[in-house]
Amino acid sequence: MSTTNLRIIEELRFFVLQVSQDKELTSLFSLTPRGFTRNRKLGFLRTVLLIGKLCKKTLSVELESFFEEMGSLKNCSVSAFCQQRKKLNPLFYRVWNQVLCTSFYALAGSRIKTWQGYKLIAVDGSNVSLIDTPSISKHFGGQRNQHDSFIQGKSLYAHDVLNNLVIHAQIAPYSVGELVMAYNWVNGIKPDMLTIYDRNFCNYKMMALLSWQETERKFVIRAREKWKPIANFIKSGKESEVIAIYPSPNAIEGLYECGYKITAKTPLKVRLVRVELPNSVEVIATNLWNENLRPTDFKSLYFKRWGIETNISHQKNILRLESFSGLSQLAVEQEFYATIFMANLHAVITHEAQKTLDNEPKKRKHRMKVNGNKSHGKLREAFISLFTRDNLVEILMTLHNLFIRDPLPQRPNRSYQRVVKNKQTKSKHKTCNNYKPA
């Protein structure tokens, strides 16, 4: 068992205990002036842990199980839990997740994976299917037509693909859009990060915001082939070229709102790289000027972006992100950020188990990996114990031994044809108001 994991969990425990025991700190994460000031069965710590555990069964069953784990003979009603959760600011889980990420980068040392000294941060958005209630519908909105309505939120993720950590996440109304959220997060990008985007983010404003920081923020963006400068580059047949692109009226207006005054003749230097695929040509737009980087290097670099797709898939399909236990905007936000925290905690704890599997004698045909579905389930079972019991070393060792059992093979070079779905049917799970599995 890694001492790094132990120290990270200890810091997470220290943070949540400090907040729960200090009235001033508790008030920072309370939505009501006197929230969590009275001695109740569900105080601040218990409310945080119960929501953080991710309640996916009917709440009465979850509450009985939770109080048994806490060693308490006294249960509380579903109504009492709903009243207590109204006091908890979702900001707590965002800050708790930052504590986790900061601890990992500070303590992991050689465990931190980078690409030529950069953390590889994939940025992408996703739709989150929500329950159709007046509160949620009013805040988040969604898509409507003459036949039906689909209540959805828009989310943005910044995912460290090499270390499998979501370093930033946000959920917002559907009308906000992932581009707007990505623009707003540019100032959160550090100089040691290389951000990777798909072609939806390929525009003058995005590249200008990244390039015109005090220290240039490096990026790799898949270019839109129909954009005139990109189409001309493809026709030229060149492998790599540095060109100047110019802003559209929308880009001029958008950058002016961000504090940049430019004209239609303000150039932006961008490097284009041609990537040959079996049946098509892709173009990468970047400000990595190193000419020693070949097109094949950019192909493999951009391919690493797939890690964010896998992470979002795990959240939706394994952690059941879109199955919310509450029917309000607040419940959605609490569980969205709690899911991010749980996914990151899983990534940190399973890292050592994966290292154990990698170091096993090579007796198998394929490289083995930790079973994500099983390990998420085991972590969820041990979640309360991690933050309440004293035998932390024993708990982590037990989890490690469980994680290395029944691993799955990683079969290389497998690919599947992408099935393009109608936007209204992208979600695999549409939660109804009476969705309460026992």
Contacts in CASP RR format, 6 or more apart in sequence:
PFRMAT RR
TARGET T0000
AUTHOR 0000-0000-0000
METHOD contacts of the structure
MODEL  1
MSTTNLRIIEELRFFVLQVSQDKELTSLFSLTPRGFTRNRKLGFLRTVLL
IGKLCKKTLSVELESFFEEMGSLKNCSVSAFCQQRKKLNPLFYRVWNQVL
CTSFYALAGSRIKTWQGYKLIAVDGSNVSLIDTPSISKHFGGQRNQHDSF
IQGKSLYAHDVLNNLVIHAQIAPYSVGELVMAYNWVNGIKPDMLTIYDRN
FCNYKMMALLSWQETERKFVIRAREKWKPIANFIKSGKESEVIAIYPSPN
AIEGLYECGYKITAKTPLKVRLVRVELPNSVEVIATNLWNENLRPTDFKS
LYFKRWGIETNISHQKNILRLESFSGLSQLAVEQEFYATIFMANLHAVIT
HEAQKTLDNEPKKRKHRMKVNGNKSHGKLREAFISLFTRDNLVEILMTLH
NLFIRDPLPQRPNRSYQRVVKNKQTKSKHKTCNNYKPA
1 352 0 8 1.000
1 393 0 8 1.000
1 396 0 8 1.000
1 397 0 8 1.000
1 400 0 8 1.000
2 351 0 8 1.000
2 352 0 8 1.000
4 107 0 8 1.000
4 108 0 8 1.000
4 109 0 8 1.000
4 111 0 8 1.000
4 352 0 8 1.000
5 348 0 8 1.000
5 349 0 8 1.000
5 351 0 8 1.000
5 352 0 8 1.000
5 396 0 8 1.000
6 392 0 8 1.000
6 393 0 8 1.000
6 396 0 8 1.000
7 103 0 8 1.000
7 107 0 8 1.000
8 100 0 8 1.000
8 103 0 8 1.000
8 104 0 8 1.000
8 107 0 8 1.000
8 348 0 8 1.000
9 386 0 8 1.000
9 392 0 8 1.000
9 396 0 8 1.000
10 392 0 8 1.000
11 99 0 8 1.000
11 103 0 8 1.000
12 96 0 8 1.000
12 99 0 8 1.000
12 100 0 8 1.000
12 103 0 8 1.000
12 345 0 8 1.000
12 387 0 8 1.000
13 386 0 8 1.000
13 387 0 8 1.000
13 392 0 8 1.000
15 96 0 8 1.000
15 99 0 8 1.000
16 45 0 8 1.000
16 48 0 8 1.000
16 49 0 8 1.000
16 96 0 8 1.000
16 387 0 8 1.000
17 45 0 8 1.000
18 25 0 8 1.000
19 25 0 8 1.000
19 26 0 8 1.000
19 28 0 8 1.000
19 29 0 8 1.000
19 44 0 8 1.000
19 92 0 8 1.000
20 26 0 8 1.000
20 43 0 8 1.000
20 44 0 8 1.000
20 45 0 8 1.000
20 48 0 8 1.000
23 37 0 8 1.000
26 35 0 8 1.000
26 36 0 8 1.000
26 44 0 8 1.000
27 33 0 8 1.000
27 35 0 8 1.000
28 89 0 8 1.000
29 44 0 8 1.000
29 88 0 8 1.000
29 89 0 8 1.000
29 91 0 8 1.000
29 92 0 8 1.000
29 95 0 8 1.000
30 36 0 8 1.000
30 44 0 8 1.000
30 87 0 8 1.000
30 88 0 8 1.000
30 89 0 8 1.000
31 86 0 8 1.000
31 87 0 8 1.000
31 88 0 8 1.000
31 89 0 8 1.000
31 330 0 8 1.000
32 86 0 8 1.000
32 87 0 8 1.000
35 87 0 8 1.000
36 43 0 8 1.000
36 44 0 8 1.000
36 47 0 8 1.000
36 84 0 8 1.000
36 87 0 8 1.000
40 76 0 8 1.000
40 80 0 8 1.000
40 84 0 8 1.000
41 67 0 8 1.000
41 72 0 8 1.000
41 74 0 8 1.000
41 75 0 8 1.000
41 76 0 8 1.000
41 80 0 8 1.000
42 50 0 8 1.000
42 76 0 8 1.000
42 80 0 8 1.000
42 81 0 8 1.000
42 84 0 8 1.000
43 84 0 8 1.000
44 88 0 8 1.000
46 66 0 8 1.000
46 70 0 8 1.000
47 81 0 8 1.000
47 84 0 8 1.000
47 85 0 8 1.000
47 87 0 8 1.000
47 88 0 8 1.000
48 88 0 8 1.000
48 92 0 8 1.000
49 66 0 8 1.000
49 383 0 8 1.000
49 384 0 8 1.000
49 387 0 8 1.000
49 388 0 8 1.000
50 62 0 8 1.000
50 63 0 8 1.000
50 66 0 8 1.000
50 81 0 8 1.000
51 85 0 8 1.000
51 88 0 8 1.000
51 93 0 8 1.000
51 334 0 8 1.000
51 335 0 8 1.000
51 338 0 8 1.000
52 93 0 8 1.000
52 338 0 8 1.000
52 341 0 8 1.000
52 342 0 8 1.000
52 383 0 8 1.000
53 62 0 8 1.000
53 66 0 8 1.000
53 380 0 8 1.000
53 383 0 8 1.000
53 384 0 8 1.000
54 319 0 8 1.000
54 320 0 8 1.000
54 335 0 8 1.000
54 338 0 8 1.000
54 339 0 8 1.000
54 342 0 8 1.000
54 380 0 8 1.000
55 62 0 8 1.000
55 325 0 8 1.000
56 62 0 8 1.000
56 320 0 8 1.000
56 323 0 8 1.000
56 325 0 8 1.000
56 437 0 8 1.000
57 436 0 8 1.000
57 437 0 8 1.000
57 438 0 8 1.000
58 436 0 8 1.000
58 437 0 8 1.000
58 438 0 8 1.000
59 78 0 8 1.000
59 81 0 8 1.000
59 325 0 8 1.000
59 436 0 8 1.000
60 78 0 8 1.000
61 438 0 8 1.000
62 325 0 8 1.000
63 75 0 8 1.000
63 76 0 8 1.000
63 77 0 8 1.000
63 78 0 8 1.000
63 81 0 8 1.000
64 75 0 8 1.000
66 384 0 8 1.000
67 73 0 8 1.000
67 74 0 8 1.000
67 75 0 8 1.000
67 76 0 8 1.000
69 384 0 8 1.000
69 385 0 8 1.000
69 388 0 8 1.000
70 384 0 8 1.000
70 388 0 8 1.000
82 326 0 8 1.000
85 330 0 8 1.000
85 331 0 8 1.000
85 334 0 8 1.000
86 330 0 8 1.000
88 334 0 8 1.000
90 330 0 8 1.000
90 333 0 8 1.000
90 334 0 8 1.000
90 336 0 8 1.000
90 337 0 8 1.000
93 334 0 8 1.000
93 337 0 8 1.000
93 338 0 8 1.000
93 340 0 8 1.000
93 341 0 8 1.000
94 169 0 8 1.000
94 337 0 8 1.000
96 341 0 8 1.000
97 166 0 8 1.000
97 169 0 8 1.000
97 337 0 8 1.000
97 340 0 8 1.000
97 341 0 8 1.000
97 344 0 8 1.000
100 341 0 8 1.000
100 344 0 8 1.000
100 345 0 8 1.000
100 348 0 8 1.000
101 165 0 8 1.000
101 167 0 8 1.000
101 344 0 8 1.000
104 112 0 8 1.000
104 163 0 8 1.000
104 165 0 8 1.000
104 348 0 8 1.000
105 112 0 8 1.000
108 163 0 8 1.000
111 163 0 8 1.000
111 351 0 8 1.000
112 119 0 8 1.000
112 163 0 8 1.000
113 162 0 8 1.000
113 163 0 8 1.000
114 120 0 8 1.000
114 162 0 8 1.000
115 162 0 8 1.000
115 194 0 8 1.000
115 301 0 8 1.000
115 304 0 8 1.000
117 192 0 8 1.000
118 192 0 8 1.000
118 193 0 8 1.000
118 194 0 8 1.000
118 218 0 8 1.000
119 160 0 8 1.000
119 162 0 8 1.000
119 163 0 8 1.000
119 190 0 8 1.000
119 192 0 8 1.000
119 193 0 8 1.000
119 194 0 8 1.000
120 160 0 8 1.000
120 161 0 8 1.000
120 162 0 8 1.000
120 193 0 8 1.000
120 194 0 8 1.000
120 196 0 8 1.000
120 301 0 8 1.000
120 304 0 8 1.000
121 158 0 8 1.000
121 159 0 8 1.000
121 160 0 8 1.000
121 161 0 8 1.000
121 167 0 8 1.000
121 189 0 8 1.000
121 193 0 8 1.000
121 194 0 8 1.000
121 195 0 8 1.000
121 196 0 8 1.000
122 157 0 8 1.000
122 158 0 8 1.000
122 159 0 8 1.000
122 161 0 8 1.000
122 195 0 8 1.000
122 196 0 8 1.000
122 197 0 8 1.000
122 304 0 8 1.000
122 305 0 8 1.000
122 307 0 8 1.000
122 308 0 8 1.000
123 156 0 8 1.000
123 157 0 8 1.000
123 158 0 8 1.000
123 159 0 8 1.000
123 182 0 8 1.000
123 185 0 8 1.000
123 195 0 8 1.000
123 196 0 8 1.000
123 197 0 8 1.000
123 201 0 8 1.000
123 308 0 8 1.000
124 156 0 8 1.000
124 157 0 8 1.000
124 159 0 8 1.000
124 178 0 8 1.000
124 197 0 8 1.000
124 198 0 8 1.000
124 305 0 8 1.000
124 308 0 8 1.000
124 309 0 8 1.000
124 312 0 8 1.000
125 154 0 8 1.000
125 155 0 8 1.000
125 156 0 8 1.000
125 157 0 8 1.000
125 178 0 8 1.000
125 181 0 8 1.000
126 154 0 8 1.000
126 155 0 8 1.000
126 157 0 8 1.000
126 178 0 8 1.000
126 312 0 8 1.000
127 152 0 8 1.000
127 153 0 8 1.000
127 154 0 8 1.000
127 155 0 8 1.000
127 174 0 8 1.000
127 423 0 8 1.000
127 426 0 8 1.000
127 427 0 8 1.000
128 152 0 8 1.000
128 153 0 8 1.000
128 154 0 8 1.000
128 155 0 8 1.000
128 171 0 8 1.000
128 321 0 8 1.000
128 322 0 8 1.000
128 332 0 8 1.000
128 336 0 8 1.000
129 150 0 8 1.000
129 151 0 8 1.000
129 152 0 8 1.000
129 322 0 8 1.000
129 427 0 8 1.000
129 429 0 8 1.000
129 430 0 8 1.000
129 431 0 8 1.000
130 136 0 8 1.000
130 140 0 8 1.000
130 151 0 8 1.000
130 152 0 8 1.000
130 153 0 8 1.000
130 322 0 8 1.000
130 324 0 8 1.000
130 332 0 8 1.000
130 431 0 8 1.000
131 151 0 8 1.000
131 324 0 8 1.000
131 326 0 8 1.000
131 327 0 8 1.000
131 431 0 8 1.000
131 432 0 8 1.000
131 433 0 8 1.000
132 149 0 8 1.000
132 151 0 8 1.000
132 433 0 8 1.000
133 327 0 8 1.000
133 328 0 8 1.000
133 433 0 8 1.000
135 327 0 8 1.000
135 328 0 8 1.000
135 329 0 8 1.000
136 151 0 8 1.000
136 327 0 8 1.000
136 328 0 8 1.000
136 329 0 8 1.000
136 332 0 8 1.000
137 149 0 8 1.000
137 151 0 8 1.000
139 173 0 8 1.000
139 329 0 8 1.000
140 151 0 8 1.000
140 152 0 8 1.000
140 153 0 8 1.000
140 173 0 8 1.000
140 174 0 8 1.000
140 329 0 8 1.000
140 332 0 8 1.000
141 151 0 8 1.000
141 152 0 8 1.000
141 153 0 8 1.000
141 173 0 8 1.000
141 174 0 8 1.000
141 175 0 8 1.000
142 149 0 8 1.000
142 150 0 8 1.000
142 151 0 8 1.000
142 152 0 8 1.000
142 153 0 8 1.000
142 174 0 8 1.000
142 175 0 8 1.000
143 149 0 8 1.000
143 150 0 8 1.000
143 152 0 8 1.000
143 174 0 8 1.000
143 423 0 8 1.000
143 424 0 8 1.000
144 150 0 8 1.000
145 424 0 8 1.000
148 424 0 8 1.000
150 424 0 8 1.000
152 174 0 8 1.000
152 427 0 8 1.000
153 171 0 8 1.000
153 172 0 8 1.000
153 173 0 8 1.000
153 174 0 8 1.000
154 171 0 8 1.000
154 172 0 8 1.000
154 173 0 8 1.000
154 174 0 8 1.000
154 175 0 8 1.000
154 176 0 8 1.000
154 177 0 8 1.000
154 178 0 8 1.000
154 181 0 8 1.000
155 169 0 8 1.000
155 170 0 8 1.000
155 171 0 8 1.000
155 172 0 8 1.000
155 178 0 8 1.000
155 336 0 8 1.000
156 168 0 8 1.000
156 169 0 8 1.000
156 170 0 8 1.000
156 172 0 8 1.000
156 178 0 8 1.000
156 181 0 8 1.000
156 182 0 8 1.000
156 185 0 8 1.000
157 166 0 8 1.000
157 168 0 8 1.000
157 169 0 8 1.000
157 308 0 8 1.000
157 311 0 8 1.000
157 312 0 8 1.000
158 166 0 8 1.000
158 167 0 8 1.000
158 168 0 8 1.000
158 169 0 8 1.000
158 185 0 8 1.000
158 189 0 8 1.000
158 195 0 8 1.000
159 165 0 8 1.000
159 166 0 8 1.000
159 167 0 8 1.000
159 307 0 8 1.000
159 308 0 8 1.000
159 311 0 8 1.000
160 166 0 8 1.000
160 167 0 8 1.000
161 196 0 8 1.000
161 304 0 8 1.000
161 305 0 8 1.000
161 306 0 8 1.000
161 307 0 8 1.000
161 308 0 8 1.000
162 304 0 8 1.000
163 347 0 8 1.000
164 307 0 8 1.000
164 311 0 8 1.000
164 347 0 8 1.000
164 351 0 8 1.000
165 344 0 8 1.000
165 347 0 8 1.000
165 348 0 8 1.000
166 311 0 8 1.000
166 340 0 8 1.000
166 343 0 8 1.000
166 344 0 8 1.000
168 185 0 8 1.000
168 188 0 8 1.000
169 336 0 8 1.000
169 337 0 8 1.000
169 340 0 8 1.000
170 181 0 8 1.000
170 185 0 8 1.000
171 332 0 8 1.000
171 333 0 8 1.000
171 336 0 8 1.000
171 337 0 8 1.000
172 181 0 8 1.000
178 200 0 8 1.000
179 200 0 8 1.000
179 201 0 8 1.000
179 203 0 8 1.000
179 206 0 8 1.000
182 197 0 8 1.000
182 201 0 8 1.000
182 206 0 8 1.000
183 205 0 8 1.000
183 206 0 8 1.000
183 209 0 8 1.000
183 258 0 8 1.000
186 209 0 8 1.000
186 210 0 8 1.000
186 213 0 8 1.000
186 217 0 8 1.000
187 213 0 8 1.000
189 195 0 8 1.000
189 210 0 8 1.000
189 213 0 8 1.000
189 217 0 8 1.000
191 215 0 8 1.000
191 217 0 8 1.000
193 217 0 8 1.000
193 218 0 8 1.000
194 218 0 8 1.000
194 219 0 8 1.000
194 220 0 8 1.000
194 288 0 8 1.000
195 210 0 8 1.000
195 217 0 8 1.000
195 218 0 8 1.000
195 219 0 8 1.000
195 220 0 8 1.000
196 219 0 8 1.000
196 220 0 8 1.000
196 221 0 8 1.000
196 301 0 8 1.000
196 302 0 8 1.000
196 304 0 8 1.000
196 305 0 8 1.000
197 206 0 8 1.000
197 219 0 8 1.000
197 220 0 8 1.000
197 221 0 8 1.000
197 222 0 8 1.000
197 305 0 8 1.000
198 221 0 8 1.000
198 222 0 8 1.000
198 305 0 8 1.000
199 221 0 8 1.000
199 222 0 8 1.000
199 223 0 8 1.000
199 224 0 8 1.000
201 221 0 8 1.000
202 221 0 8 1.000
202 222 0 8 1.000
202 223 0 8 1.000
202 224 0 8 1.000
202 227 0 8 1.000
202 285 0 8 1.000
203 251 0 8 1.000
204 245 0 8 1.000
204 246 0 8 1.000
204 247 0 8 1.000
204 248 0 8 1.000
204 251 0 8 1.000
204 268 0 8 1.000
205 247 0 8 1.000
205 250 0 8 1.000
205 251 0 8 1.000
205 254 0 8 1.000
205 255 0 8 1.000
205 258 0 8 1.000
206 221 0 8 1.000
207 219 0 8 1.000
207 221 0 8 1.000
207 245 0 8 1.000
207 268 0 8 1.000
207 270 0 8 1.000
207 285 0 8 1.000
207 287 0 8 1.000
208 247 0 8 1.000
208 251 0 8 1.000
208 255 0 8 1.000
208 260 0 8 1.000
208 262 0 8 1.000
208 268 0 8 1.000
209 255 0 8 1.000
209 258 0 8 1.000
210 216 0 8 1.000
210 217 0 8 1.000
210 218 0 8 1.000
210 219 0 8 1.000
210 287 0 8 1.000
211 217 0 8 1.000
211 268 0 8 1.000
211 269 0 8 1.000
211 287 0 8 1.000
212 260 0 8 1.000
216 287 0 8 1.000
218 286 0 8 1.000
218 287 0 8 1.000
218 288 0 8 1.000
219 285 0 8 1.000
219 286 0 8 1.000
219 287 0 8 1.000
220 284 0 8 1.000
220 285 0 8 1.000
220 286 0 8 1.000
220 288 0 8 1.000
220 298 0 8 1.000
220 301 0 8 1.000
220 302 0 8 1.000
221 284 0 8 1.000
221 285 0 8 1.000
221 286 0 8 1.000
222 282 0 8 1.000
222 283 0 8 1.000
222 284 0 8 1.000
222 285 0 8 1.000
222 302 0 8 1.000
223 230 0 8 1.000
223 272 0 8 1.000
223 282 0 8 1.000
223 283 0 8 1.000
223 284 0 8 1.000
223 285 0 8 1.000
224 230 0 8 1.000
225 231 0 8 1.000
225 234 0 8 1.000
225 281 0 8 1.000
225 282 0 8 1.000
225 283 0 8 1.000
229 243 0 8 1.000
229 245 0 8 1.000
229 272 0 8 1.000
230 272 0 8 1.000
230 283 0 8 1.000
230 285 0 8 1.000
233 241 0 8 1.000
233 243 0 8 1.000
233 272 0 8 1.000
233 274 0 8 1.000
233 283 0 8 1.000
234 274 0 8 1.000
234 281 0 8 1.000
234 283 0 8 1.000
237 274 0 8 1.000
238 274 0 8 1.000
239 273 0 8 1.000
239 274 0 8 1.000
239 295 0 8 1.000
240 271 0 8 1.000
240 272 0 8 1.000
240 273 0 8 1.000
240 274 0 8 1.000
240 291 0 8 1.000
240 295 0 8 1.000
241 271 0 8 1.000
241 272 0 8 1.000
242 269 0 8 1.000
242 270 0 8 1.000
242 271 0 8 1.000
242 272 0 8 1.000
242 289 0 8 1.000
243 269 0 8 1.000
243 270 0 8 1.000
243 271 0 8 1.000
243 272 0 8 1.000
244 267 0 8 1.000
244 268 0 8 1.000
244 269 0 8 1.000
244 270 0 8 1.000
245 267 0 8 1.000
245 268 0 8 1.000
245 270 0 8 1.000
246 264 0 8 1.000
246 265 0 8 1.000
246 266 0 8 1.000
246 267 0 8 1.000
246 268 0 8 1.000
247 255 0 8 1.000
247 262 0 8 1.000
247 264 0 8 1.000
247 266 0 8 1.000
247 268 0 8 1.000
249 264 0 8 1.000
252 262 0 8 1.000
252 263 0 8 1.000
252 264 0 8 1.000
255 261 0 8 1.000
255 262 0 8 1.000
256 262 0 8 1.000
269 287 0 8 1.000
270 285 0 8 1.000
270 286 0 8 1.000
270 287 0 8 1.000
271 285 0 8 1.000
271 286 0 8 1.000
271 287 0 8 1.000
271 288 0 8 1.000
271 289 0 8 1.000
272 283 0 8 1.000
272 284 0 8 1.000
272 285 0 8 1.000
273 283 0 8 1.000
273 284 0 8 1.000
273 286 0 8 1.000
273 293 0 8 1.000
273 295 0 8 1.000
273 298 0 8 1.000
274 281 0 8 1.000
274 282 0 8 1.000
274 283 0 8 1.000
274 295 0 8 1.000
275 281 0 8 1.000
275 282 0 8 1.000
275 283 0 8 1.000
275 284 0 8 1.000
275 295 0 8 1.000
275 298 0 8 1.000
275 299 0 8 1.000
275 302 0 8 1.000
276 295 0 8 1.000
282 302 0 8 1.000
284 298 0 8 1.000
284 302 0 8 1.000
286 298 0 8 1.000
311 343 0 8 1.000
314 343 0 8 1.000
314 372 0 8 1.000
314 376 0 8 1.000
315 321 0 8 1.000
315 339 0 8 1.000
315 340 0 8 1.000
315 343 0 8 1.000
316 322 0 8 1.000
316 428 0 8 1.000
316 429 0 8 1.000
317 428 0 8 1.000
318 372 0 8 1.000
318 373 0 8 1.000
318 376 0 8 1.000
319 339 0 8 1.000
319 342 0 8 1.000
319 343 0 8 1.000
319 376 0 8 1.000
320 429 0 8 1.000
321 335 0 8 1.000
321 336 0 8 1.000
321 339 0 8 1.000
322 427 0 8 1.000
322 429 0 8 1.000
322 430 0 8 1.000
322 431 0 8 1.000
323 429 0 8 1.000
323 431 0 8 1.000
323 435 0 8 1.000
324 331 0 8 1.000
324 332 0 8 1.000
324 335 0 8 1.000
324 431 0 8 1.000
325 331 0 8 1.000
325 335 0 8 1.000
326 332 0 8 1.000
326 335 0 8 1.000
327 433 0 8 1.000
342 376 0 8 1.000
342 379 0 8 1.000
342 380 0 8 1.000
342 383 0 8 1.000
345 379 0 8 1.000
346 372 0 8 1.000
346 375 0 8 1.000
346 376 0 8 1.000
346 379 0 8 1.000
349 379 0 8 1.000
349 396 0 8 1.000
349 399 0 8 1.000
349 403 0 8 1.000
350 370 0 8 1.000
350 372 0 8 1.000
350 375 0 8 1.000
350 403 0 8 1.000
352 400 0 8 1.000
353 370 0 8 1.000
353 375 0 8 1.000
353 399 0 8 1.000
353 400 0 8 1.000
353 403 0 8 1.000
353 404 0 8 1.000
354 369 0 8 1.000
354 370 0 8 1.000
356 400 0 8 1.000
356 404 0 8 1.000
357 368 0 8 1.000
357 369 0 8 1.000
357 370 0 8 1.000
357 404 0 8 1.000
357 407 0 8 1.000
358 367 0 8 1.000
360 368 0 8 1.000
364 409 0 8 1.000
365 409 0 8 1.000
366 409 0 8 1.000
366 410 0 8 1.000
366 411 0 8 1.000
366 412 0 8 1.000
367 409 0 8 1.000
367 410 0 8 1.000
368 407 0 8 1.000
368 408 0 8 1.000
368 409 0 8 1.000
368 410 0 8 1.000
369 407 0 8 1.000
369 408 0 8 1.000
369 409 0 8 1.000
369 410 0 8 1.000
370 403 0 8 1.000
370 404 0 8 1.000
370 407 0 8 1.000
370 408 0 8 1.000
371 403 0 8 1.000
371 406 0 8 1.000
371 407 0 8 1.000
371 408 0 8 1.000
372 408 0 8 1.000
374 402 0 8 1.000
374 406 0 8 1.000
375 402 0 8 1.000
375 403 0 8 1.000
378 399 0 8 1.000
378 402 0 8 1.000
378 403 0 8 1.000
379 399 0 8 1.000
382 395 0 8 1.000
382 398 0 8 1.000
382 399 0 8 1.000
385 395 0 8 1.000
386 392 0 8 1.000
386 395 0 8 1.000
389 395 0 8 1.000
END
